[in-house]
Amino acid sequence: MNASHPGPGGLKLNYRRTFLIGFAFFGILLLWQVYDSWCPTFLTDIFARRMYGISSAALLSGGEAEKILNVQWIVGIVMACDNLAALILLPIFGRLSDRTHTRIGKRMPFILVGTLVSALAFPFIPLLFHAHNVAGMLAVMAVVLIFMMMYRNPAVALMPDITPKPLRAKANGVINIMGYLGGAFATVLGVFLVLSRYITAEDSARNLWIIETPFLVASVLMVVSAFVLYRSIRENELAEQLRGELEAGERLAAIADPVREDAPMSRANRRMLLAILGAEFLWFMADNALGTYIGNYVIYYLNASSSYTNLCVIIGGAASVLGFALAGRIAERVGRKWTVAGGLALSVLATALMCFVRPGVTSGGEAAFPTALYAVWAVKGFGMALVHNCSFPMVVELCPNSKIGRFTGYYYAASMSAQTLTPVLLGLVFRATLAWRALPVYATGMLLLSCLVFVALVQNIRVTVPRDGSWADSMDVV
């Protein structure tokens, strides 16, 4: 791998350094993949047994489908409470890290403390579930969430801190690939440690290690990733070394009006920011709905093992890696707006296809997993990779370097507000319709609305660099 690659105006992306920054994102997606894959099913098991007195094994018998759907709104509330806390905490930690100055940098203290506490607490979630300690499990989930929020915003802000604005789409692709590699560790492990083996067993025969191992592995790898990041990225030194490149990047930013350190945000830039955040809110309404409920959808609607959920996630992750690898180059050709819009259109196509997926049946009358869902997850994974890769750089493009943490907080405030609302809203839809098919219909509608908002309201501003390589301002709006 080359150490650098020429970008706009002669700027070069240092791939090695960006790859090392990606270890921060590796830890984030590693934890959230385990959390999202297992916690909703833990909660479904707990609430179905508490409210209706049915056994864990009976949850998969097919005769308790209505009761299972009836508890999804409570599952949604619990998952939404996590996101509500994140909605409050992420902007706070973003602003705090902007104002922090220490010997090891302004982001690193938050990353190290957040990682350590989260990693120590995380394995207690399945342990307390196994012990039927609902209050303890929910309390530990809250602790993990709070300290991951301390980690998440500063970790994500670290990339734009030391990357010139025109190169951030490519750099975001690299760190997202690292993140998906982290998620893949958890997902591949989940294929072999199948959740259904745990919840279909009698209480006396339950094997705690089936559910404990992914959490332990995630904790260990999180600590390792944070250590690699700490040893390889010297924030203060890099900020000083890259001062000239960052200033040059400011002059090539793809924005309507120049950003100045102490001046208020221009009307055009504010309009652009609100349009991006509004569309982002809608696509996260869809994406989080799928992420929260796909495990239960596969188990309780398709009557399939949870290992199929993990396999879908692996396929979607592989397609996402391809999308992240290509998104920066696509954006250079057509602009970030049309890259995001194209990704949303592909995702709409995928979830629309999912509306027609039905539980399969073998010739012997047994349940069979519908292979069309693999195609759905591959197309959606590629499409949403294009969306996520370019949307975050578009937001931090609109701020000076001293406010990157704050604008990262805005980006996550939009996503977390959607993730706060959507589990509860979709849970109520399930309760009203008593139909798992509401999941893809809901996701398709939200993605389609997001695409329309983005195309209608966001400008496609592209920087054109003169042939002589000078730093002249020349922009096209498409």
N, C-alpha and C positions, 0 to 999 in steps of 0.2 A: 504494500500500500504506500503510495506517495505521501510524503509529509504534508504537501500542500497542493492546492489546485487553483489555477487562475480564476478570478471572479471578475465582477464588474469593475471597470476602472483600474485593473491591475491588482486589485486586492486579492489575497490568497487565503484560502481556508486551510488552517493547520489541522489535518485530519487526526493526527495522533493526539493532539491536545483535546480536540473535540470528543474523541473516543473516550479519553480518560474522564472528561466531564460527564460523559454518559453513564458512568458508574453510579452517579446520584440517581438518575432516572431508573437504572437497573433495580436499585433497592425499592423505589416507589412502586413500580408495576409488579415486582415480585410479591410484595405484601398485599397489594390490592387484588391481585389475581387470586391468591389464596382466600382472602377475606370475602370477595364477591362470589367465589365458587362454592364456599362451604357455609357461610353464616346464614343466608336465607333459608337453606334447607334445615340447619340446626333449629332456627326459629319456627319453621313450619312444623317440625317434629314436636317441639315443646308446646306450642299453642294448640295443636290438634289434640295432643294427649291431655292437656290441662282442661280444655274447654269441652271436649266431647268424650273423654275417657277411652279413646281408642288406642290400641297398641301401635308401636312404631312399625311393626311388620304389617299391620292392617292398612297402613297408609299406602302401600303399593298393591293392595289386593284389587283395586279397581272399583270397589263398592263404596268407597268413602270420598268420591270425587267432589261431591257438593260441599262436604264439610271442609275439605282441604281448600277449596276455592274461597269458602267463607272466612278463613283465617288469613287470607293473603293481605287484606287491608291492614291487619295488625302487624304483619311482617313488614309491610310497606311503611307503617308509621315508625317502627324501630329503625329501619334503614334510613328513613328520612330524617330522624333526629340526629343521626350521625352527620348527615350532610348539612343540616341546619347549623350545627356547631361549626362545621368547616366554613360555611358561608360567613360566619362571624370572625373566625380565627384567622383564616388565610390572609385577608387584607391587613389585619393587625400585625401578623408576623412579617408580612411584606414591608410595611412601613417601618417596623422596628429594625429590620435588617438593613434597610436603606440608610438608617441613621446610626448604625453600629460601626464602630472602628476599633478593631483589636489587632494584636500582633499577628494573628492567623487569618485576618480578613473580616469582612462584614457578614458573609453568608456562612462561613465554616462553623462558627460556634453553634448556630441553630441546627445545622446539619448533624453535627456530632452528638449533641444532647438529645435531639429528637430521635435519632437512630438508636442510641443506646437504650433509652427508656422503652421505646416501642418494641425493640427486639427482646427485651427482658419480659415484657408483659404479654406479648403475642401468644406464646404457647399455652398460656393459662385459659384461653378461650375454649378450646376443645376439652381441656381437662375439667373445667367447671360444667360444661355441657354434659359430659360423661357422668358427672356426679349429681346431675339434675339440680344444680345450683343456679337458678335462673338469674337472681339478683346479682350474684357474683359475676356471672358471664357478661351481663349487660354492663356492669361497672368496669370490667377489664376492657370491653369493647370501647367504652368511652375514653379510658386512659390511652389506649392505642391510638384512637382517633386524634386526641388533643396533641399528642407528641408527634404524630405523623404530620399534622398540620404545621407544627413548628419546623419540621424538616422540609415539607414539600415545596412551599413557596420559595424559600431561599435557594433550595436545590435547583429548581427550574430557572430561577432568575440568574443563576451563575453563568449559564451559557451566554445570554445577551450581554452580561457584564463585560465579557472579554471577547466578543465577536462583533465585528463591524456590521452595521445594519444590512447592507446588500447581501451578506453571506449567511444571514440567520436562517433562511429557509433550508439551505443545504445542511447547516450545522444542526438544525432541529431534526432533520432526517436521520442524522448519525445518532443523536442521543435517543431518539425514539426507537431506533433499531436496538440499541443497547437495552432500553426499557423492555422491549418485547422479548429479548433474550432472557431477561429476568422473569417475565411472566411465563416463558416456556419451561423454565425449570419447575415451576409449581404445577403447570398443566400436565407435563409429561409424567411427573410423579403421581398426579391424580389419576391418570389412566390405569396405573397399576394398583394404587391404593383406592379401590372403588368404594365410594360412599355407600352405595346400595348394599354392599356386603355388611356394612355396619348397621344400618337402620333396619334391615330385614332380620337381623339376628335377635334371638331372645336376650333379655337383659342380662341374664347370668352368663351368657356366652359372648358378650360384646368384647371386641378387641380394641382397646383404647388406641393402640399404635396405628391402626388404620387411619384414624383422623388426626392423631397427634403429629405424625411424621412430617406432613407438609408444612405445618406451622413451625416446627423446630428447624427444618431445612431453610425456610424463609428467614427466620431470625438469624441463623448463622451467616447466610449469604448477605443479608443486609449489613451486618457488622463488617464483613470482609469488604464489601463494596465501599462502605464509608471510609475504611482504613486506606484502601487504594486511592480514593479521591483525596484524602487528607495528605497522603505522602507525595502525591504527584502534582497537585495543583496549588501553587502559591499565589493566592489572590492578589496580595499587595504588590508583589514583584511583577506579575503579569499586567496589572492595571497600569503600572508605570511604563513598562516596555511597549505596550500597545496603544499608548495615548495618541500617537500620530495617526495610526490606522483607524482608531475609533472616531477621531475628528474628521478624517477623510470620509468615513462611512456616513457620518451625519450629512455631508454635502450630497451624498448619493441616495439618500433615503427616498423611498417611493411613497411620498405623502403630498397632499395638496399644497400645504403651506410649510415653510421651514419651522422646525422646533427650536425654541430658544429656552435657555435654562431658567430664567426668571420671569419670562413673559407668560401671560395666560394663554390657554389653548385656543387656537383660532376656531371660528364657527365651522369651517369646512372640515377640519380635523376632528372636532367634537362630533359632528354629524356622522363622519366615517366610523368613529369609535363606537357610537351608539348602535349603528346599523350592524356592525360586526358582532357586538355583544348580544344584540337581539336575535340574530340568526343563530349564534352559538347556543343561546338559551334553548332554542327550539330543537337543534340537533342533539343536544344532550338530553332533552326530554325523551327523545327516541332511543338514543344509544344506551342510556342508563336503564331504561325500561327493559331493554333486551338483556343487558348484563345482569340485572337484578333477578329476573324471572326465568331466564333460559334454563337454568338447572331444574326448576320445578316443572317447567313446560315439557322438558324431555322426560322426566321421571313420571309425572302424573297425567300428561296428555298423550305423549307418544308411547307410554308404557315401556320405556327403554332404560337401560342402565345409565347411571351418571357418567360412566366412562365415555359414552357417546358425546356428552356435553364437552368433556375435555378434548375429545378428538376434533369436534367442531372448532373449539377455541384454538387448537394447534393449527388447523387449516387456515382459519381466519388470521392467526398471527403470522403465518408464513406469507400469506397474501399481503398483510400489512407491511411486513419488512420490505417486500418488493415495492409497495407503494411509497414507503418512506425513502427508499433508495432512488426512486425516479422523480419524486415530487419536486425537488429543487430544480432539476433540469427542465421539467415540464413548465414550471413557473417562469423560468428564464425565457422560454419560447412564447408562452401565451399570457403570462402575467398571473399573479397570485389569485386574483378574483376568479378567473375562469378555471384555474386548477381546483379551487375549492368548490365552485359550482359543478364542475364535472364529477368530483368525488361525491357530492350530495346526490346528483342524478343517478350515479351508479348504485348508491345505497338505497335510494327509492326503488329502483328496479329490483334489487335483491329482496327487500322486505315485502314488496308487492308479490313476488314469487312465493314468499313464505306464507302468504295468505291462503295459498292453495295446497299447502302441505297437509297431508293427513296421516294418521298412524298407519303403518304398513302391516300386512299380514302375510306370513309365509304360506306355502302350499299345505303345510300341516296345521294351519290355523293359529300358529303362534305369532306373537307380536314381532314385527320387523321394523328396524329403523329406516325411515325414508331417506334415501341417499341424496335427494334434492336439497336437503338442508346443508349438506357439505358445500354445494355450489353457492347457496345463499350466503353462507358465512365467508366464503372466499371472496365473492364480489363485494360484500359489505366491508370486509376487512381492507381490501385494496382501496375502495372508495373513501372510507373514513380516514385512512392513512393520509390521503391527499388533503382532506379537510383539516385534520389536526396539524399536519406538517406546516401548512401555510398560514393558518389562522392566528396562531400565537405570535409569530413574527410580525404579522400585520398590526397586532395590538401594541406590542412594545416598540414598533417603528414610530408610533405617534407620541413618544415621550422622550425627554432627555435622559442621559445615562444615570443621572442621580435619582431618577424616579422609576427605575425598572421594577423594583420590588413592589411599588404601589400599583403599577399598571399590570404586573403579573397577578396581583390581588384582584384587580377588576376582572381579568380574564377568568380567574377561578371563582369569583363571586357569581358571575353569570352561569358557569357550569354547575356550581354547587347549589345555587337556587333552583335550577332545573332538577338536579338530583334530589333535592329536598321535596319538591312537589310531586315528581312523577311516580315514585313508588306508591304514595298514598292515593293519588288520582287513579292510577291503573288498578290498584287493589280494590278501589270502590267500583271501578268498571267491571272487574272480575265478579265482584259480589252481585252487581246488578244483572250481568249477562249470564253468569255461571258458565262461561265459555272461555277456554284457553285460547281459542282462535282470536279473541280480542287483542292479544299481544301484538301480532304482526300488523293488524289493521291500525291499531293505535300508533305503532312506530312509523308505518308508511305515511299516515296523515301528518305527523309532526315533521318528518323529514321533508315531505313535499312543501309544507308551509315554510320551513327554514330555507329551502332552495329558492322559493319565490321571493322571500324577503331579501336574501343575499344578492340575487341577480338584480332586483329592482333598485336597491338602495346603496350598494357598495360600488365605488368607482374602481376601475382597473387602471391604476397609475403605474406606468413602467418607466424606468430610468434609461435614457439612451446616452451612452458614453461616446464622446467624439472619437474619431479614428486616431487622433494624436494622443489619446489617453489623458488629456487634461481634465481638471476637475470642474469643468463647466456644468452648470445646471441645465439639463435638457430633459424634459419629461413628456411622455405621451399619455393621454387619458383616453382609454378605449371603453 
